[in-house]
Amino acid sequence: MNKAYKVKEIADFIGVSGSTILSWEDAGLIVQSTRVGRLRKRLWGRSKVLSILEFARDTLNYNIPERIFASVRGEYETQNK
């Protein structure tokens, strides 16, 4: 099953605040989240998170370790089983 990532998880991967992720989304800089539930919680799937990480690394020059990308792709869990 495809994991869904919350704002805080993505922010922690990059090293920014959750409000930064929300600002990027509102400005159209990153892919839109899926809104879920009565409270309209924002969630992103793996492919969307990878595109956000690539945007932060390639466009904004954030230093994101390869292990983060591997973890989101699901490679990390496979290697440690």
NORWO-V134487 format. One record per residue. RES is the residue in three letters. SS is DSSP state (H for helix, E for strand, C for the rest). PSI is psi in whole degrees, -180 to 180 (none if undefined). Layout:
BEGIN
{{RES & SS & PSI} {RES & SS & PSI}}
END
This chain:
BEGIN
{{MET & C & 144} {ASN & C & 124} {LYS & C & 145} {ALA & C & 135} {TYR & E & 139} {LYS & C & 167} {VAL & H & -49} {LYS & H & -39} {GLU & H & -45} {ILE & H & -43} {ALA & H & -42} {ASP & H & -38} {PHE & H & -41} {ILE & H & -30} {GLY & C & 34} {VAL & C & 177} {SER & C & 162} {GLY & H & -34} {SER & H & -28} {THR & H & -44} {ILE & H & -44} {LEU & H & -39} {SER & H & -43} {TRP & H & -42} {GLU & H & -46} {ASP & H & -33} {ALA & C & -5} {GLY & C & 18} {LEU & C & -26} {ILE & C & 166} {VAL & C & 150} {GLN & C & 145} {SER & C & 167} {THR & E & 133} {ARG & E & 128} {VAL & E & 140} {GLY & C & 178} {ARG & C & -35} {LEU & C & 0} {ARG & C & 44} {LYS & E & 139} {ARG & E & 129} {LEU & E & 146} {TRP & E & 142} {GLY & C & 175} {ARG & H & -49} {SER & H & -37} {LYS & H & -39} {VAL & H & -42} {LEU & H & -40} {SER & H & -34} {ILE & H & -43} {LEU & H & -41} {GLU & H & -40} {PHE & H & -48} {ALA & H & -40} {ARG & H & -51} {ASP & H & -36} {THR & H & -41} {LEU & C & -2} {ASN & C & 33} {TYR & C & 141} {ASN & C & 98} {ILE & C & 118} {PRO & C & 148} {GLU & H & -29} {ARG & H & -29} {ILE & H & -46} {PHE & H & -44} {ALA & H & -40} {SER & H & -45} {VAL & H & -39} {ARG & H & -16} {GLY & C & 5} {GLU & H & -35} {TYR & H & -44} {GLU & H & -38} {THR & H & -41} {GLN & H & -30} {ASN & C & 8} {LYS & C & none}}
END
